[in-house]
Amino acid sequence: MRIQIQDAHTLVQWYDRNRRNLPWRDTGNPYDIWLSEIMLQQTRIEAVREKFILIRNQLPDIHSLAECTEEKLLRLWEGLGYYSRARNLHRCAITLVKEYDGKLPADYDQLLSLPGIGPYTAGAIASIAFGIPVPAVDGNVMRVIARLYKITEDVRNPSTKAMIEQMIKDLFHQDHDSHFVSSFNQGLMELGETVCLPNGTPQCEKCPLHHDCRTYQSGLWKEIPYRSAQRKRTVQNRTLLIIRDQQRFLIHRRPSSGLLAGMYEFYGVNGHLNRKQAVEHAQQLGFYPISIHPLPSSTHIFTHLEWHMKAYEITVADASDFNQQDYLLVDETQLADLPIPSAFRTYTVLYALRKEKNG
């Protein structure tokens, strides 16, 4: 199966006329393309746009990113989730400064060898920044190609992705002009994000390729692309004990590897505790609770995990004597400056509002 060259040129013309105005486009800067591609992994463009501008202003080049502390970068990244992306971004910047004079290499294999850069990201950087004729296949691209040519194989199967990558490689053997390569790959992404939608009815009438689309002709857009069932997420019940004295909060720093590595969180235990159990747990830690107030429950969804959280604010007389490793006491100003995951946003927002109200 081949991508028709006329379809490809039609897509490039459509993209050149209709592409959205995004802050990382048209800068000609490989750093912008790399940074945006890492940020866009599993994150909506609307969430990335303003955060990209913030990070780009704070860290305008690879050298400044490499010199930035990991904690500062995590703080800037807060709200995007998938924090391992930020850590790998930092590691990659350090590697680029040490080995590539602070520049992204114009070579697919060298890009692929860098921390946090997989086949899709390497392909995106290589083709968009340098016009190198390599595919950049993500979920949007697979959906567009699968629908256009009525590919019924399971898109979760690596062999299906490999087939689509080969189709794009074969196309680039026919036309490897740098503008064509860059605009074709971006056009597939743009079409998948704005027209050939994953959820709801695709906007086929707006698609420049709908006259040649085999799925459109057959009316099977609900069935294509075919995705096998994904395994269910594990649900974990947790209870947050937001322990504080009059001025400070007890905060825990998570381990340097694993889920939310190196981030800060409120004290938490597995399972759902009732009010009495929460007080008893605080006492077992050596605190003398003065008051306890239930806070709103919240749920946070990770890729393969869900946290269902209850929470209590427990005020104690003095938290100073608690000196376990990886715990610290912070005031409200310091709390606002720590990289705390969006999993706890319900509670960080609550205290930010209280601080604002109290002046």
Backbone torsions as a table, in degrees:
resi	resn	phi	psi	omega
1	MET	NA	136.1	-176.7
2	ARG	-126.2	150.2	169.8
3	ILE	-79.0	127.1	-179.4
4	GLN	-72.0	131.7	-175.8
5	ILE	-61.1	-34.0	178.9
6	GLN	-67.4	-38.5	174.9
7	ASP	-59.2	-42.9	-177.8
8	ALA	-63.9	-43.7	-179.8
9	HIS	-69.5	-34.4	175.3
10	THR	-62.6	-42.1	179.0
11	LEU	-64.1	-43.2	179.7
12	VAL	-61.6	-43.8	178.4
13	GLN	-62.4	-41.9	177.9
14	TRP	-62.3	-44.9	-178.6
15	TYR	-63.6	-44.6	-178.6
16	ASP	-61.6	-28.4	179.4
17	ARG	-88.7	-28.4	-167.2
18	ASN	-118.9	1.2	-175.5
19	ARG	-62.4	144.9	-179.9
20	ARG	-73.4	153.5	176.9
21	ASN	-85.1	101.8	-178.6
22	LEU	-117.9	146.6	-170.4
23	PRO	-65.2	-16.9	-179.7
24	TRP	-98.0	-1.9	179.2
25	ARG	-91.4	148.4	174.3
26	ASP	67.5	12.1	176.2
27	THR	-84.9	-22.0	-176.8
28	GLY	70.8	13.0	-175.0
29	ASN	-105.7	114.2	179.1
30	PRO	-57.3	-30.5	178.2
31	TYR	-61.0	-43.8	179.8
32	ASP	-62.2	-41.6	-178.9
33	ILE	-67.2	-44.4	177.7
34	TRP	-61.2	-50.8	-178.5
35	LEU	-59.4	-45.9	-178.1
36	SER	-66.5	-39.3	-179.3
37	GLU	-65.6	-38.4	176.7
38	ILE	-66.2	-43.3	-178.9
39	MET	-66.0	-32.4	-175.3
40	LEU	-80.4	-8.7	178.8
41	GLN	-62.9	116.6	177.5
42	GLN	59.2	25.8	-179.0
43	THR	-137.9	137.3	-178.1
44	ARG	-68.6	148.0	179.7
45	ILE	-58.0	-38.8	-178.7
46	GLU	-60.4	-35.6	179.7
47	ALA	-76.5	-26.6	-174.9
48	VAL	-85.4	-34.2	-169.7
49	ARG	-51.3	-58.1	-176.8
50	GLU	-69.9	-35.7	179.7
51	LYS	-67.3	-35.6	176.1
52	PHE	-60.2	-46.6	-179.7
53	ILE	-61.4	-42.3	179.2
54	LEU	-60.7	-51.3	-178.1
55	ILE	-66.2	-40.5	-179.2
56	ARG	-63.4	-36.9	178.0
57	ASN	-70.6	-38.5	-179.7
58	GLN	-75.1	-36.2	-175.3
59	LEU	-129.3	82.2	-168.6
60	PRO	-75.0	-11.5	-179.0
61	ASP	-153.2	177.0	-176.3
62	ILE	-64.4	-37.9	179.8
63	HIS	-62.5	-44.6	-179.5
64	SER	-67.5	-33.7	176.0
65	LEU	-65.9	-42.1	179.6
66	ALA	-65.3	-35.8	-178.2
67	GLU	-80.1	-16.9	179.8
68	CYS	-66.4	144.2	174.4
69	THR	-73.1	151.9	178.3
70	GLU	-61.1	-37.9	-178.7
71	GLU	-63.7	-40.5	177.8
72	LYS	-64.4	-42.2	-179.8
73	LEU	-64.3	-41.8	178.0
74	LEU	-62.5	-36.1	178.0
75	ARG	-66.3	-42.9	177.3
76	LEU	-64.7	-32.8	-176.7
77	TRP	-78.1	-14.4	-171.8
78	GLU	-51.6	131.5	-179.8
79	GLY	104.0	-19.9	179.5
80	LEU	-85.7	-23.0	-178.6
81	GLY	73.8	-177.5	-179.8
82	TYR	46.9	61.8	-170.0
83	TYR	-68.8	-16.3	175.8
84	SER	-61.4	-25.7	176.5
85	ARG	-61.5	-42.7	-179.4
86	ALA	-66.3	-41.1	179.9
87	ARG	-64.5	-43.0	178.4
88	ASN	-67.1	-34.3	175.8
89	LEU	-59.9	-44.3	179.6
90	HIS	-65.3	-46.3	178.7
91	ARG	-60.8	-40.9	-179.4
92	CYS	-65.4	-41.4	178.9
93	ALA	-61.2	-42.2	178.2
94	ILE	-61.8	-43.3	178.1
95	THR	-62.7	-41.5	-179.7
96	LEU	-63.6	-39.0	178.2
97	VAL	-66.8	-41.9	-177.2
98	LYS	-71.9	-39.5	-168.6
99	GLU	-111.5	-18.4	-174.5
100	TYR	-130.7	22.8	177.2
101	ASP	57.6	33.2	176.8
102	GLY	73.0	23.9	179.9
103	LYS	-127.5	149.0	173.9
104	LEU	-77.1	130.9	-178.6
105	PRO	-70.9	141.9	178.0
106	ALA	-88.1	56.8	-176.9
107	ASP	-150.9	125.3	-175.4
108	TYR	-60.2	-47.9	-176.6
109	ASP	-65.5	-38.1	177.0
110	GLN	-67.2	-40.4	175.7
111	LEU	-60.2	-42.6	-177.5
112	LEU	-64.8	-24.1	-178.8
113	SER	-81.3	-8.6	-175.1
114	LEU	-83.6	151.5	-179.9
115	PRO	-58.2	132.7	174.2
116	GLY	78.7	3.1	-179.5
117	ILE	-111.1	111.2	177.5
118	GLY	-98.6	-172.9	-176.1
119	PRO	-57.5	-42.6	-179.4
120	TYR	-64.7	-49.9	-176.8
121	THR	-64.5	-40.3	176.9
122	ALA	-61.0	-41.9	178.7
123	GLY	-65.9	-39.7	179.7
124	ALA	-64.9	-47.6	180.0
125	ILE	-63.3	-47.8	-176.4
126	ALA	-60.9	-44.7	-175.3
127	SER	-79.4	-40.4	-175.7
128	ILE	-79.3	-44.8	-176.0
129	ALA	-80.4	-34.5	-171.5
130	PHE	-121.7	-2.2	178.9
131	GLY	68.0	22.5	179.8
132	ILE	-77.1	131.2	-174.2
133	PRO	-77.8	77.8	176.6
134	VAL	-132.0	150.2	179.1
135	PRO	-74.1	157.6	172.8
136	ALA	-136.2	91.9	-169.1
137	VAL	-106.0	112.8	172.8
138	ASP	-119.6	-168.8	-177.8
139	GLY	-61.3	-39.1	178.6
140	ASN	-62.2	-45.1	-178.6
141	VAL	-64.6	-43.8	179.9
142	MET	-62.4	-39.7	179.8
143	ARG	-64.6	-45.5	-178.8
144	VAL	-62.7	-49.2	-178.2
145	ILE	-66.3	-41.7	-179.9
146	ALA	-60.9	-42.2	179.7
147	ARG	-72.1	-41.9	-177.1
148	LEU	-58.9	-41.8	-175.7
149	TYR	-111.0	14.4	174.4
150	LYS	53.0	53.0	177.0
151	ILE	-84.3	119.9	-173.4
152	THR	-100.2	-3.1	178.6
153	GLU	-67.1	155.5	-178.6
154	ASP	-65.6	120.0	-178.8
155	VAL	-74.1	-10.1	172.6
156	ARG	-79.7	-11.9	-179.2
157	ASN	-82.8	126.0	-179.5
158	PRO	-55.3	-29.3	-179.2
159	SER	-66.7	-30.3	177.5
160	THR	-69.0	-43.4	176.6
161	LYS	-61.9	-42.6	179.9
162	ALA	-61.5	-38.3	178.5
163	MET	-63.6	-44.1	-179.5
164	ILE	-67.6	-39.5	175.4
165	GLU	-59.2	-41.9	-179.5
166	GLN	-66.6	-36.4	176.6
167	MET	-59.7	-40.9	-179.8
168	ILE	-71.6	-39.1	176.2
169	LYS	-59.7	-43.5	179.2
170	ASP	-62.6	-38.0	177.0
171	LEU	-61.8	-44.1	-177.6
172	PHE	-69.6	-17.2	171.6
173	HIS	-69.5	-28.1	179.4
174	GLN	-82.0	-36.8	-179.6
175	ASP	-145.2	109.2	-179.0
176	HIS	-116.2	23.0	173.0
177	ASP	-57.7	136.5	-172.5
178	SER	-62.2	-39.5	178.3
179	HIS	-66.1	-42.5	178.8
180	PHE	-60.8	-46.9	-178.9
181	VAL	-59.3	-50.1	-178.1
182	SER	-62.9	-48.1	-176.0
183	SER	-72.9	-31.1	177.6
184	PHE	-66.0	-49.6	179.7
185	ASN	-61.7	-43.9	178.7
186	GLN	-68.5	-33.2	178.4
187	GLY	-64.4	-40.6	175.7
188	LEU	-60.7	-44.6	179.3
189	MET	-62.5	-46.2	-177.1
190	GLU	-63.9	-42.5	180.0
191	LEU	-63.2	-41.2	179.4
192	GLY	-68.5	-29.9	-178.1
193	GLU	-83.9	-27.4	-170.8
194	THR	-117.3	-21.3	-174.1
195	VAL	-126.6	-57.6	-177.5
196	CYS	-86.4	72.5	-164.4
197	LEU	-76.0	150.1	179.8
198	PRO	-79.0	-30.7	-177.2
199	ASN	-122.0	137.4	-177.4
200	GLY	81.8	-172.1	-176.0
201	THR	-80.4	125.3	176.2
202	PRO	-65.8	150.7	-176.9
203	GLN	-90.8	67.6	-170.5
204	CYS	-59.5	-34.6	-177.9
205	GLU	-64.7	-23.7	179.1
206	LYS	-88.6	-7.7	-174.9
207	CYS	-79.5	129.1	-179.9
208	PRO	-68.8	-12.3	-175.5
209	LEU	-109.9	7.6	-169.8
210	HIS	-66.1	-26.1	178.8
211	HIS	-67.6	-25.8	179.3
212	ASP	-103.7	0.6	-173.9
213	CYS	-79.5	118.7	-176.4
214	ARG	-70.5	-32.1	177.9
215	THR	-71.7	-39.5	176.1
216	TYR	-60.4	-43.2	-178.7
217	GLN	-65.0	-32.6	-177.6
218	SER	-93.8	-10.3	179.4
219	GLY	70.6	25.0	-175.0
220	LEU	-102.7	27.8	-175.3
221	TRP	-63.4	-23.6	177.1
222	LYS	-72.4	-28.3	-177.4
223	GLU	-91.9	-21.4	-176.3
224	ILE	-120.4	130.9	3.0
225	PRO	-75.7	149.7	177.0
226	TYR	-84.9	129.5	176.6
227	ARG	-124.9	125.6	175.1
228	SER	-68.1	159.6	-176.2
229	ALA	-61.9	137.3	177.4
230	GLN	-90.9	143.8	-178.7
231	ARG	-64.4	147.8	-176.8
232	LYS	-69.6	150.1	176.5
233	ARG	-72.0	147.8	171.6
234	THR	-78.9	133.9	178.6
235	VAL	-101.5	127.7	176.4
236	GLN	-119.3	126.3	172.1
237	ASN	-85.8	133.3	-179.7
238	ARG	-136.6	154.4	174.3
239	THR	-124.8	125.8	175.1
240	LEU	-93.8	130.1	172.6
241	LEU	-108.5	102.2	-179.4
242	ILE	-87.1	91.0	-173.7
243	ILE	-90.1	129.5	-177.4
244	ARG	-150.7	154.6	165.8
245	ASP	-103.2	-158.2	-174.5
246	GLN	-67.4	-24.0	-173.0
247	GLN	-120.4	-23.4	-166.7
248	ARG	-131.4	158.8	176.9
249	PHE	-113.8	146.1	173.2
250	LEU	-86.3	122.9	-176.1
251	ILE	-126.1	142.7	180.0
252	HIS	-113.2	138.2	172.7
253	ARG	-98.0	124.5	-177.4
254	ARG	-70.4	160.1	-179.6
255	PRO	-56.6	161.1	-174.6
256	SER	-77.7	-2.3	175.5
257	SER	-137.4	160.1	-179.9
258	GLY	95.0	-165.8	-177.0
259	LEU	-60.1	129.6	178.3
260	LEU	53.6	40.3	-174.4
261	ALA	-56.6	131.7	175.1
262	GLY	74.0	1.5	179.5
263	MET	-85.4	167.9	-179.2
264	TYR	-105.1	148.4	-177.7
265	GLU	-150.3	163.3	170.6
266	PHE	-74.7	160.1	179.1
267	TYR	-60.9	132.1	-177.9
268	GLY	-139.2	153.1	176.6
269	VAL	-132.0	155.1	176.6
270	ASN	-75.3	146.0	179.8
271	GLY	91.1	166.5	177.1
272	HIS	-100.4	118.0	178.3
273	LEU	-96.2	144.3	170.5
274	ASN	-84.9	178.9	-174.9
275	ARG	-58.0	-46.3	-178.9
276	LYS	-63.8	-43.3	179.8
277	GLN	-64.7	-35.7	179.1
278	ALA	-65.0	-42.9	177.3
279	VAL	-63.1	-45.4	-179.2
280	GLU	-62.2	-37.8	179.4
281	HIS	-66.0	-41.8	177.5
282	ALA	-61.8	-38.8	178.2
283	GLN	-65.3	-39.2	178.3
284	GLN	-63.6	-27.0	176.5
285	LEU	-78.0	-8.9	179.0
286	GLY	101.5	10.6	179.9
287	PHE	-94.6	159.4	176.3
288	TYR	-118.0	92.7	-175.7
289	PRO	-63.1	134.3	173.9
290	ILE	-94.4	-38.9	-179.8
291	SER	-153.1	158.8	175.7
292	ILE	-139.7	134.1	-179.7
293	HIS	-132.0	128.5	175.2
294	PRO	-68.7	143.2	177.0
295	LEU	-113.8	166.1	-179.4
296	PRO	-58.3	142.5	173.2
297	SER	-74.9	159.5	177.9
298	SER	-150.5	160.9	177.2
299	THR	-128.2	137.4	174.6
300	HIS	-129.2	134.5	-176.1
301	ILE	-109.9	120.5	169.8
302	PHE	-95.6	-177.1	-177.6
303	THR	-60.4	-47.4	-176.8
304	HIS	-122.5	17.9	-172.7
305	LEU	-148.8	143.9	172.8
306	GLU	-123.9	132.7	171.1
307	TRP	-102.3	123.9	171.9
308	HIS	-106.8	109.9	-167.9
309	MET	-112.6	131.1	162.9
310	LYS	-98.6	161.3	-179.4
311	ALA	-151.0	146.0	175.0
312	TYR	-132.9	139.2	168.6
313	GLU	-93.8	119.7	-178.8
314	ILE	-115.4	113.7	178.1
315	THR	-91.6	130.3	-179.2
316	VAL	-120.1	163.2	-177.3
317	ALA	-65.0	-46.9	-176.7
318	ASP	-155.3	124.4	-178.5
319	ALA	-97.4	5.0	-170.5
320	SER	-64.6	-30.0	-173.5
321	ASP	-79.1	-7.9	-179.0
322	PHE	-82.1	110.9	-173.2
323	ASN	-130.8	35.3	176.8
324	GLN	-68.6	151.9	-179.3
325	GLN	-60.7	142.2	177.7
326	ASP	72.4	13.0	173.4
327	TYR	-114.5	148.0	176.9
328	LEU	-147.8	161.7	177.5
329	LEU	-108.8	129.6	-178.1
330	VAL	-133.5	149.6	174.7
331	ASP	-86.8	-178.3	-174.7
332	GLU	-64.2	-35.6	178.7
333	THR	-66.2	-45.4	178.2
334	GLN	-65.1	-37.2	178.4
335	LEU	-58.1	-41.4	-179.0
336	ALA	-67.7	-22.9	-177.1
337	ASP	-92.3	-10.1	-178.1
338	LEU	-81.2	147.5	173.3
339	PRO	-75.5	94.3	-179.9
340	ILE	-107.6	127.8	-174.8
341	PRO	-60.5	155.8	177.9
342	SER	-65.3	-13.9	174.4
343	ALA	-56.5	-28.6	-177.3
344	PHE	-106.5	17.7	-174.4
345	ARG	-59.9	-35.7	178.3
346	THR	-51.3	-38.5	-172.7
347	TYR	-91.6	-37.3	176.4
348	THR	-65.7	-38.1	176.8
349	VAL	-65.2	-40.1	179.2
350	LEU	-57.5	-46.1	-177.9
351	TYR	-75.4	-30.2	174.9
352	ALA	-64.7	-40.4	178.5
353	LEU	-67.0	-39.4	178.2
354	ARG	-62.9	-42.9	-179.7
355	LYS	-62.8	-42.7	179.7
356	GLU	-63.7	-41.3	-179.0
357	LYS	-65.8	-38.1	-177.6
358	ASN	-81.4	-5.8	176.4
359	GLY	77.9	NA	NA
